[in-house]
């Protein structure tokens, strides 16, 4: 007789859970298939129509014909050497990063790289420094390891290095050694702002002065639509204080689950021991190594045309439909625009209303380690089709205006106030 499925939990489950698992938030939501049913500005999902399925299928056939017995086998703990070599050539050409195989760890997306770094450096109760706002995945990752995050504001030039220096000094005075500074250097998630060259140099100098490390997240570096390219912190750092995190999720396909960490060889060795997966997506790594040299440049050019157009459509729609007093960023690249409403608007309360009308976005508090940002939200322009952007922004604007009117602060006028990145 077949066993009947049960939904009952073990009676002593709570007693058995680890410290890390005993006090978790609700499961992270985010399903591209579900979001496709809405006008979705919610997540940084790549444009579905641009995903190179036919090219990847052909690369898969070639990879299996060339090296199938090893593509389907367990792999090197630090990554398939063929993919590592392709990546190193790309980073040298496009990011100005000089590194060798000993500096590279291939990971299951950038998120695994971050998890391994936190596993290696952060004990329960340790202090980390992060931007505010920041990537919601980082907010959760810090909570998962019991880190005590210290938030540093982001302004129009990126990480506020004056505030960073003040906090580092305060922590030193209190006898606290921060383990790392987490920085999203280009087209920051969620603000879209890039940290200036002068501030990148100062972050490196401060990390060295205060004896901590920098974890640089550069997931969107290749998706620049305007402005001059700025060297990554890793390329500027001559003292080995920076670890550089990247991903193929935005420029090849998120489903490949391939990312990387570039760091000092001693760090890479330790992370490779902590990483017990038998080799990250060995099959996908062979396919990516086959696809990237022939197709990456043309594919990135197509992506930049798609996303720049959508960014511009969204910026134009914001000008037309946002209530008076609203500001937003104007990113030079990446996927995101950060919107700030007048005080009194609660974007978490707005979200159910928006979903009822077929639109979704990311409320601001999810991007802060301390729950701030009630009057802010993140808009992603990567996933929604061109023709959906105008009506989606109009609906959000109508809801925001209704919130202001209900609070007795409403105006039918629009805003022309923006922040540039």
TORPAMI-900850 format. One line per field, with one value per residue (C-alpha): residue number from 0; residue in one letter; x, y, z. Coordinates in steps of 0.001 Angstrom, whole numbers. Layout:
<tordos>
pos = NUM,...
code = A,...
east = X,...
north = Y,...
up = Z,...
</tordos>
This chain:
<tordos>
pos = 0,1,2,3,4,5,6,7,8,9,10,11,12,13,14,15,16,17,18,19,20,21,22,23,24,25,26,27,28,29,30,31,32,33,34,35,36,37,38,39,40,41,42,43,44,45,46,47,48,49,50,51,52,53,54,55,56,57,58,59,60,61,62,63,64,65,66,67,68,69,70,71,72,73,74,75,76,77,78,79,80,81,82,83,84,85,86,87,88,89,90,91,92,93,94,95,96,97,98,99,100,101,102,103,104,105,106,107,108,109,110,111,112,113,114,115,116,117,118,119,120,121,122,123,124,125,126,127,128,129,130,131,132,133,134,135,136,137,138,139,140,141,142,143,144,145,146,147,148,149,150,151,152,153,154,155,156,157,158,159,160,161,162,163,164,165,166,167,168,169,170,171,172,173,174,175,176,177,178,179,180,181,182,183,184,185,186,187,188,189,190,191,192,193,194,195,196,197,198,199,200,201,202,203,204,205,206,207,208,209,210,211,212,213,214,215,216,217,218,219,220,221,222,223,224,225,226,227,228,229,230,231,232,233,234,235,236,237,238,239,240,241,242,243,244,245,246,247,248,249,250,251,252,253,254,255,256,257,258,259,260,261,262,263,264,265,266,267,268,269,270,271,272,273,274,275,276,277,278,279,280,281,282,283,284,285,286,287,288,289,290,291,292,293,294,295,296,297,298,299,300,301,302,303,304,305,306,307,308,309,310,311,312,313,314,315,316,317,318,319,320,321,322,323,324,325,326,327,328,329,330,331,332,333,334,335,336,337,338,339,340,341,342,343,344,345,346,347,348,349,350,351,352,353,354,355,356,357,358,359,360,361,362,363,364,365,366,367,368,369,370,371,372,373,374,375,376,377,378,379,380,381,382,383,384,385,386,387,388,389,390,391,392,393,394,395,396,397,398,399,400,401,402,403,404,405,406,407,408,409,410,411,412,413,414,415,416,417,418,419,420
code = X,X,X,X,X,X,X,X,X,X,X,X,X,X,X,X,X,X,X,X,X,X,X,X,X,X,X,X,X,X,X,X,X,X,X,X,X,X,X,X,X,X,X,X,X,X,X,X,X,X,X,X,X,X,X,X,X,X,X,X,X,X,X,X,X,X,X,X,X,X,X,X,X,X,X,X,X,X,X,X,X,X,X,X,X,X,X,X,X,X,X,X,X,X,X,X,X,X,X,X,X,X,X,X,X,X,X,X,X,X,X,X,X,X,X,X,X,X,X,X,X,X,X,X,X,X,X,X,X,X,X,X,X,X,X,X,X,X,X,X,X,X,X,X,X,X,X,X,X,X,X,X,X,X,X,X,X,X,X,X,X,X,X,X,X,X,X,X,X,X,X,X,X,X,X,X,X,X,X,X,X,X,X,X,X,X,X,X,X,X,X,X,X,X,X,X,X,X,X,X,X,X,X,X,X,X,X,X,X,X,X,X,X,X,X,X,X,X,X,X,X,X,X,X,X,X,X,X,X,X,X,X,X,X,X,X,X,X,X,X,X,X,X,X,X,X,X,X,X,X,X,X,X,X,X,X,X,X,X,X,X,X,X,X,X,X,X,X,X,X,X,X,X,X,X,X,X,X,X,X,X,X,X,X,X,X,X,X,X,X,X,X,X,X,X,X,X,X,X,X,X,X,X,X,X,X,X,X,X,X,X,X,X,X,X,X,X,X,X,X,X,X,X,X,X,X,X,X,X,X,X,X,X,X,X,X,X,X,X,X,X,X,X,X,X,X,X,X,X,X,X,X,X,X,X,X,X,X,X,X,X,X,X,X,X,X,X,X,X,X,X,X,X,X,X,X,X,X,X,X,X,X,X,X,X,X,X,X,X,X,X,X,X,X,X,X,X,X,X,X,X,X,X,X,X,X,X,X,X,X,X,X,X,X,X,X,X,X,X,X,X
east = 0,1367,2337,-54,1726,1740,2165,2751,6048,8189,6991,10473,11463,12264,14628,16503,17005,20377,20784,20871,17585,15610,14638,14250,12044,9353,10646,11997,9476,10349,9116,9590,6646,4338,5746,5122,1390,1723,3387,6428,8943,9644,12864,16059,14953,16610,14433,12840,12931,16645,17778,20020,18331,19225,22856,23180,21622,24214,27014,25743,26033,29579,30608,29343,30999,34343,34440,31205,32690,34090,31239,28965,31444,32282,34568,37409,36538,37530,35847,36215,39593,38217,35618,38167,40457,37626,36545,40067,40422,37042,37846,41220,39681,36448,37164,40934,41386,44689,44369,45439,43691,44756,42650,39366,36534,33568,30333,26617,25858,27068,24913,26956,30142,28732,27603,31046,32743,30415,30985,34745,34940,31845,31072,27778,27795,30577,30209,29957,29571,27073,25516,22032,20000,21514,20656,17896,19811,22676,20252,19107,22606,23853,20898,21458,24983,24065,26129,25667,25417,26426,24688,26504,24380,24497,24285,24657,28347,27788,29047,29332,33002,32864,30214,32258,35317,33267,31814,35180,36622,33711,34050,37784,37152,34718,37203,35186,36898,34512,35082,34270,32791,30160,29983,27957,30192,28324,24600,23936,21067,18612,19555,21147,23928,27619,30384,32773,36443,37608,35354,36473,40049,39112,37235,40376,42529,40094,39919,43696,43903,41363,42484,39328,38352,36147,33628,32869,29679,29787,26914,25881,29261,28803,25383,26449,24263,25872,28824,32441,33494,35062,37674,36487,37871,39668,41600,42517,43563,47267,47156,44939,42138,39375,37374,35496,32150,30469,27934,26872,23215,22651,24731,24125,21288,20324,19385,23008,23720,27316,29206,32676,34846,38268,40486,43870,44891,44891,41260,40318,41899,39881,36612,37175,37363,34105,32439,31404,29325,31604,32212,29847,27550,30273,28038,26893,30482,31527,28590,29362,33032,31915,29311,31087,33981,31765,28568,29072,29927,27018,24634,25657,25196,21628,20940,22222,19902,16894,17577,18561,15289,13313,15194,14329,10672,10450,12107,9687,6717,7893,8022,4424,2809,4537,2982,4576,7542,8663,12311,14081,17525,18698,21068,23791,23312,22007,18362,17012,15509,15055,11983,11476,7998,7011,7001,3804,3585,4060,5138,4609,966,825,2027,-1204,-3157,-744,-952,-4746,-4339,-1788,1475,4298,7402,9843,9046,11945,12243,13432,16615,17657,19221,17191,13782,13931,12655,8897,8409,10763,10567,12720,11609,13253,12973,14572,11616,8480,7834,8223,4487,3828,6049,3840,604,2454,4036,725,-967,1772,1490,-2293,-1968,672,-1473,-4404,-2291,-1308,-4872,-6043,-3393,-4541,-1311,-2279,-1700,-2710,508,3513,7150,10154,12674,15251,18607,21269,23640
north = 0,3422,5783,8676,12059,14050,17733,17184,18471,16452,17356,18432,20194,23498,21786,20113,23162,24873,28398,29574,27858,28539,32151,32586,35042,33845,31967,34199,34701,35060,32858,34131,32039,33662,37128,36660,36670,40283,43507,42690,45252,43027,41099,41282,38537,38704,39443,36084,36695,37405,34163,32410,28996,27970,29050,27255,24119,24138,24766,21835,19487,20687,20427,16863,15868,17298,16268,14540,11951,14728,17198,14601,13673,15237,18206,20287,21857,25353,25111,23615,24906,25535,27951,29516,30346,31866,33908,35181,36386,38139,39839,41067,42523,43968,44735,45250,42458,40591,37202,33578,30260,30259,33404,31925,29972,29080,29134,28481,32099,35098,34176,31036,33096,35462,32549,30972,34261,34722,31102,31634,34995,35656,33989,34543,38104,39416,42843,43451,46784,47150,49835,51157,50284,47062,43810,42000,38720,40227,41361,37763,36309,38500,37466,33791,33828,35992,38951,42401,44690,48343,50367,53035,55379,55458,58874,60129,59089,55663,54491,57464,57122,59880,57866,54706,56274,57478,54020,52301,54730,54184,50423,50604,52778,50139,47337,45812,44421,44436,41388,42930,45851,44780,47083,46827,49020,49323,50063,49181,46888,48451,52097,51821,54181,53526,54371,57005,56310,58554,56777,53342,54352,55624,52428,50437,52779,52619,48819,48650,51265,49465,45929,44613,43147,44388,42112,43758,42591,43467,41500,44216,45505,44538,46179,49827,52024,55428,57044,55977,52582,52754,50149,47652,47998,44696,46155,49232,47327,46557,45213,42146,43450,43018,39945,40286,38579,38212,36125,34918,35170,38591,38138,34489,32929,32855,29182,28275,29107,30054,32788,33403,34853,36355,36663,35980,32320,31606,32736,30664,27544,27935,28595,25564,23368,24834,24230,20572,20298,18036,20780,23596,22707,20838,20172,23795,24978,23007,24458,28011,27633,26585,29377,32403,33009,32931,34552,36703,40013,39977,38795,41538,44111,42847,42962,46517,47672,45985,47213,50749,51123,49819,52055,55062,54014,53660,57016,58706,56997,58060,61662,61421,59496,59946,62282,65574,65249,61871,61371,58539,57538,57545,54583,54367,50604,47519,46661,48988,52382,53421,55508,57669,59025,61747,60757,59022,56614,52954,50902,47619,48623,49667,46299,44280,47052,46957,43171,43357,45566,43252,45005,44113,45863,45434,47468,49450,47880,44569,46364,47652,45723,47795,47874,51478,52580,52500,55277,53732,50975,49283,49008,46495,47289,44032,41634,43513,43900,47354,47860,46952,49622,52678,51126,49525,52784,54596,52147,52576,56352,56232,54132,56482,59528,57812,57150,60810,61999,59693,61185,64702,65485,64672,66551,65629,67053,65032,65327,66225,65653,62925,61777,60735,57844
up = 0,-971,1817,2286,1970,5176,5956,9666,11117,13555,17069,18182,14956,16658,19090,16239,14062,13868,15131,11532,10623,13787,13080,9357,7444,5072,2008,-710,-3469,-7111,-9951,-13516,-14754,-12194,-12852,-16575,-15772,-14540,-15608,-13540,-12344,-9344,-9948,-11967,-14324,-17774,-20788,-21735,-25484,-25493,-23862,-26439,-26413,-29978,-29628,-26284,-27774,-30571,-28066,-26015,-28976,-29672,-26017,-25750,-29015,-27880,-24244,-23307,-20957,-18754,-19187,-17558,-14806,-11436,-11880,-10543,-7197,-8334,-11727,-15190,-16453,-19936,-18538,-16174,-19104,-21133,-18107,-17412,-21011,-20807,-17479,-18754,-21908,-20511,-16849,-16873,-14326,-14428,-12720,-13049,-12576,-8945,-8368,-9660,-8096,-10319,-8316,-8691,-9516,-7581,-4619,-3874,-4047,-1425,738,662,1552,4523,5546,5478,7240,9343,12660,14464,15812,13572,11980,8232,6474,3662,1517,2270,321,-979,-2745,-876,-1251,726,3438,3825,3552,6409,8552,7764,9213,12216,11026,12527,9486,9644,6934,4880,2748,-1039,-2680,-6248,-6327,-4803,-1424,952,1874,4518,6335,5768,7382,10351,10938,10594,13135,15510,15263,15936,18995,20258,19664,16817,13711,10721,8573,5207,3290,737,-2290,-5511,-7624,-10943,-11422,-7825,-6943,-6095,-6728,-10184,-9036,-9747,-7290,-8667,-9369,-6525,-4055,-5260,-4582,-1144,-251,-1033,1059,3997,3860,4008,6786,8972,8183,6556,3182,349,-1344,-4701,-6416,-10119,-11613,-14101,-15285,-18947,-19245,-19532,-21760,-21226,-19472,-19193,-17893,-14414,-13396,-10766,-7261,-7799,-10760,-8695,-5568,-5459,-1914,-2299,-53,-2644,-3642,-6935,-7488,-10883,-12756,-16186,-15109,-16689,-19854,-20823,-18858,-15202,-15468,-16140,-12457,-13186,-11392,-10059,-7345,-8060,-4986,-3436,-3994,-251,-32,-3081,-1540,1642,-169,-2394,723,2050,-1322,-1282,-4462,-6518,-9054,-9985,-12892,-14747,-17744,-17951,-17581,-20671,-22590,-21458,-22402,-25881,-26242,-24786,-27229,-30312,-29064,-25957,-27621,-30062,-27364,-24924,-27700,-28235,-24501,-24199,-26982,-25337,-21815,-22769,-24658,-21687,-19269,-21415,-21706,-17936,-17269,-19675,-18016,-14564,-15764,-16916,-14091,-10741,-8147,-7234,-4890,-6253,-7197,-8960,-10175,-13787,-14110,-16751,-16916,-15174,-14530,-11831,-11052,-7410,-6660,-3563,-2809,-386,3269,4319,1381,2330,-688,1158,1590,-2080,-3397,-2882,-4591,-7520,-7813,-7857,-10917,-12535,-11615,-9207,-7865,-4969,-1811,-388,3093,1602,511,3948,6807,9292,7580,6399,2997,3557,976,-1589,-4193,-6786,-10390,-12720,-16418,-17616,-17642,-18678,-22407,-23950,-24332,-20684,-19166,-19720,-18362,-15451,-14347,-14803,-12412,-9780,-10127,-9682,-6546,-5106,-5852,-4165,-1083,-919,-1387,1385,3641,2727,905,-2642,-5845,-9360,-10748,-11820,-10831,-12906,-10139,-10753,-9436,-11905,-11357
</tordos>
